[in-house]
Amino acid sequence: MKQADCYLAYICCCRFRTKVYSTSQNGRFVLMEPMSQPETFERPVFTGVEGFIRLEGVSKSFGDLHVIDALDLSIRKGETLSLVGNSGTGKSVLIKMLIGLLQPDQGKIWLEGREVQNFDEQEWMPIRRYTSMLFQANALFDSLTVYENIAYPLREHFSMPEQEISNKVSEVLEWVLLPGIEYQYPSELSGGMRKRIGVARAIVTQPQIVLYDEPTAGLDPISTTVVGNMIKRLQHQNGVTSIVITHDLKSAMEVGDRVALLHQGKVQGVDTPDGMLASTDPVIHDFFEGYRMMMEVLG
């Protein structure tokens, strides 16, 4: 597995049924009450850095298949952007370019004001210290224990004593409600447990940017709500900047400060959830028609 791939953490099933943990301002994990109901946060008013993450004229093809076509997108520091669109419109390709797993054929990408699209692997490594990517599937090393899997990015990107690494591993395992399994192997765990270990590995570095690829896919309604609350808490308590790829429009509208619709390789529109629902653009209107009907039925 490539060094870059080793740092990826993938999120799926976080089936919290009793209590959950959240991060405090000092970075430690604090026991919280159950989050089986959607939490209400006031949407932030962004007065900070425009274009904290910015793509300009970005294109990406695979052979004759043009996936991303002269795409422009700007994401503010501290915001959560929900990225929606039909399958095959380039959503996953887009976020892979943001951490250097794919390189655009054309265009420019800026992260915190740095132009990064031509970075080599060594230049990408400092960016991955504060960026996590969470996918549906797992990327655990079968030959390593749970402890070694979670400790991997800490050892790869930071210089810290083993006792500090041990403390951080224990904290994140408690956060995902899997304390005491440090020395088990992935093959000894259920699928849901392996997925939660992926979550633990992603957050152990206390990232500033988190890229989510279908974080609620296949989850039951309670677990979907828990994951949505987690995304919002990471934003509101830690100032994390997030991009959330999802086909779950209800989740997209709940967690996103803005929603961007990808269509035929371009951003068809980007606005607040209410703004997208009110759009007169025929593509945007048609895409959200099913969601509007569902919300009308639910009242």
C-alpha positions in Angstrom: 0.0 0.0 0.0 1.3 3.4 -0.9 2.5 5.8 1.9 -0.3 8.2 1.0 -3.0 5.5 1.2 -1.8 4.5 4.7 -2.9 7.8 6.1 -6.4 7.5 4.8 -9.1 6.7 7.3 -12.5 5.5 6.2 -15.8 6.0 8.0 -18.9 3.9 7.9 -20.8 2.5 10.8 -20.6 4.2 14.2 -23.5 2.4 16.0 -23.5 4.4 19.3 -26.4 3.2 21.5 -25.5 4.6 24.9 -23.2 7.5 25.3 -20.8 9.1 22.9 -17.7 11.2 23.1 -16.8 14.6 21.7 -13.7 16.6 21.6 -13.1 19.6 23.9 -11.1 22.7 23.2 -7.9 21.1 24.6 -8.2 18.2 22.2 -9.1 15.6 24.8 -12.2 13.4 24.3 -15.0 14.1 26.8 -18.0 11.8 27.5 -21.2 13.2 26.2 -24.9 12.2 26.4 -26.6 10.2 23.7 -26.9 11.9 20.3 -29.7 9.8 18.8 -31.6 13.0 17.9 -30.4 15.7 15.5 -28.6 18.4 17.4 -29.3 22.1 16.6 -26.4 24.4 16.0 -26.7 28.0 14.8 -25.2 28.1 11.3 -22.0 30.2 11.5 -21.6 33.5 9.7 -18.4 33.2 7.8 -16.2 36.3 7.9 -12.9 34.5 7.7 -10.8 33.2 4.9 -12.5 32.9 1.5 -11.0 30.2 -0.6 -9.4 28.3 2.2 -9.8 25.5 -0.2 -10.1 26.6 -3.9 -10.2 24.9 -7.2 -10.0 26.9 -10.4 -10.5 25.5 -13.9 -9.7 21.9 -12.7 -10.2 19.1 -15.2 -9.5 15.3 -14.8 -10.0 12.5 -17.4 -9.3 8.8 -17.4 -8.6 7.9 -21.0 -11.6 9.1 -23.0 -13.8 9.5 -19.9 -13.9 13.2 -18.9 -14.9 13.2 -15.2 -14.1 16.7 -14.0 -14.4 19.5 -16.6 -13.0 23.0 -15.9 -14.5 23.0 -12.4 -14.4 26.0 -10.1 -15.2 25.8 -6.3 -14.3 27.8 -3.3 -14.7 26.6 0.4 -14.4 28.8 3.4 -12.3 28.1 6.4 -14.4 26.4 9.1 -17.4 25.6 6.9 -19.0 22.3 6.1 -19.8 21.9 2.4 -22.1 19.1 1.3 -21.2 17.8 -2.2 -24.0 16.1 -4.0 -24.7 14.8 -7.5 -25.5 11.7 -9.5 -23.1 8.8 -9.4 -20.2 9.2 -11.7 -20.1 13.0 -11.6 -16.6 13.2 -10.1 -17.3 13.8 -6.4 -14.8 11.2 -5.1 -12.2 12.2 -7.8 -12.5 15.8 -6.6 -11.6 15.1 -3.0 -8.8 12.7 -3.9 -7.2 15.6 -5.8 -7.3 17.6 -2.6 -4.9 15.3 -0.8 -2.7 14.5 -3.8 -3.9 10.9 -4.5 -4.9 12.1 -8.0 -3.3 15.0 -10.0 -5.5 17.2 -12.2 -4.9 17.3 -15.9 -5.5 21.0 -15.9 -6.3 23.8 -13.5 -5.1 25.0 -10.1 -5.8 23.9 -6.5 -5.1 26.1 -3.5 -5.0 24.9 0.2 -4.6 27.7 2.7 -3.2 29.9 0.0 -0.7 27.4 -1.3 -0.9 26.2 -4.9 -0.6 22.4 -4.5 -1.6 20.7 -7.8 2.0 20.0 -8.8 3.3 19.0 -5.4 5.3 15.8 -5.2 4.7 13.1 -2.6 7.2 14.7 -0.1 5.5 18.1 -0.4 2.1 16.6 0.3 3.2 15.0 3.5 2.9 18.1 5.7 -0.6 18.8 4.4 -1.7 15.3 5.3 -0.7 15.9 8.9 -3.8 18.1 9.3 -6.1 16.5 6.7 -8.1 13.3 7.1 -10.1 11.5 4.5 -12.9 9.1 5.6 -14.3 6.6 3.2 -17.0 3.9 3.4 -14.5 1.0 3.2 -11.6 0.3 5.6 -7.9 0.8 5.0 -6.6 -1.1 8.0 -3.4 -3.2 7.9 -4.3 -6.8 8.7 -0.9 -7.6 10.0 -0.9 -4.8 12.6 -2.9 -4.6 15.8 -5.6 -2.0 16.4 -3.1 0.0 18.4 -0.5 0.0 15.6 -3.1 0.9 13.0 -4.3 3.9 15.0 -0.8 4.9 16.0 0.5 4.8 12.4 -0.3 8.4 11.3 1.1 9.7 14.6 4.4 8.0 14.0 4.4 8.8 10.4 3.8 12.6 10.7 4.8 13.5 14.3 7.6 13.0 16.7 6.1 12.2 20.1 7.0 9.8 23.0 5.4 6.4 23.1 3.4 7.2 26.2 1.7 10.1 24.5 0.9 7.9 21.5 -0.6 5.4 23.9 -2.7 8.0 25.6 -4.1 9.3 22.3 -4.9 5.8 21.0 -6.8 5.1 24.3 -8.7 8.3 24.0 -9.9 7.8 20.5 -10.9 4.2 21.2 -13.1 5.4 24.0 -14.5 8.0 21.7 -15.7 5.3 19.2 -16.8 3.1 22.1 -14.2 0.4 21.6 -12.0 0.7 24.7 -9.6 -2.1 25.6 -9.2 -3.7 22.1 -5.7 -2.2 21.4 -4.0 -5.5 20.9 -6.6 -7.3 18.8 -6.1 -7.6 15.0 -8.6 -6.4 12.4 -9.4 -10.0 11.4 -10.7 -10.6 14.9 -13.2 -7.8 14.7 -16.6 -7.5 13.2 -17.1 -5.3 10.1 -18.7 -2.5 12.1 -15.9 -2.5 14.6 -13.3 -2.4 11.9 -15.1 0.7 10.5 -15.0 2.4 13.8 -11.3 1.8 14.1 -11.0 3.6 10.8 -12.8 6.6 12.4 -10.4 6.5 15.4 -7.4 6.6 13.1 -8.7 9.5 11.2 -9.3 11.7 14.2 -6.3 10.8 16.3 -4.2 13.5 14.5 -6.8 16.2 15.4 -7.2 17.2 11.7 -8.1 20.7 10.5 -9.7 19.4 7.3 -11.8 16.3 7.0 -13.0 14.9 3.7 -16.0 12.5 4.0 -16.9 10.1 1.3 -20.5 8.8 1.9 -20.2 8.8 5.7 -23.8 7.6 6.2 -24.1 5.0 3.4 -25.8 1.9 4.7 -26.4 3.2 8.2 -29.7 2.9 10.1 -31.5 6.2 10.9 -30.1 6.4 14.5 -26.5 5.8 13.3 -27.0 8.3 10.5 -28.1 10.9 13.0 -25.1 10.2 15.3 -22.6 10.6 12.4 -24.3 13.8 11.3 -24.0 15.2 14.9 -20.4 14.1 15.0 -19.6 16.1 11.8 -21.4 19.2 13.2 -19.6 18.9 16.6 -16.2 18.7 14.9 -17.0 21.9 13.1 -18.5 23.9 15.9 -16.2 22.8 18.7 -12.9 22.4 16.8 -13.4 24.7 13.7 -12.9 21.8 11.3 -13.4 22.5 7.6 -15.3 19.6 6.0 -16.4 18.4 2.6 -19.1 15.8 2.8 -19.9 13.7 -0.2 -23.3 12.0 0.2 -26.3 10.7 -1.7 -28.4 11.2 1.5 -30.0 14.5 0.8 -31.5 14.8 4.2 -28.1 14.5 5.8 -26.5 16.8 3.2 -29.0 19.5 4.1 -28.7 19.0 7.8 -24.9 19.1 8.1 -23.9 21.4 5.3 -23.6 25.2 5.7 -23.7 25.2 1.9 -24.5 22.5 -0.7 -22.8 22.1 -4.0 -24.3 20.1 -6.9 -21.9 18.5 -9.4 -23.4 17.9 -12.8 -21.5 16.8 -15.9 -18.1 17.5 -14.3 -18.9 21.0 -13.2 -20.4 22.7 -10.2 -24.0 23.4 -11.4 -24.7 25.5 -8.3 -23.6 26.2 -4.7 -25.7 27.8 -2.1 -27.2 27.4 1.4 -29.6 24.5 1.7 -32.6 26.9 1.5 -31.0 28.6 -1.4 -30.6 25.4 -3.3 -34.2 24.4 -2.7 -35.4 27.8 -3.9 -33.2 27.7 -7.1 -34.9 28.2 -10.4 -32.1 26.5 -12.3 -33.8 23.5 -13.9 -31.0 21.0 -13.2 -30.9 22.0 -9.5 -34.7 22.1 -9.2 -35.1 18.6 -10.7 -32.3 17.2 -8.5 -33.9 18.3 -5.3 -37.6 17.6 -6.3 -37.7 14.3 -4.5 -36.3 15.8 -1.3 -38.9 18.6 -1.4 -41.7 16.1 -1.8 -40.3 14.0 1.1 -40.2 17.0 3.4 -43.7 18.0 2.4 -44.9 14.5 3.4 -43.1 14.7 6.7 -44.5 18.1 7.3 
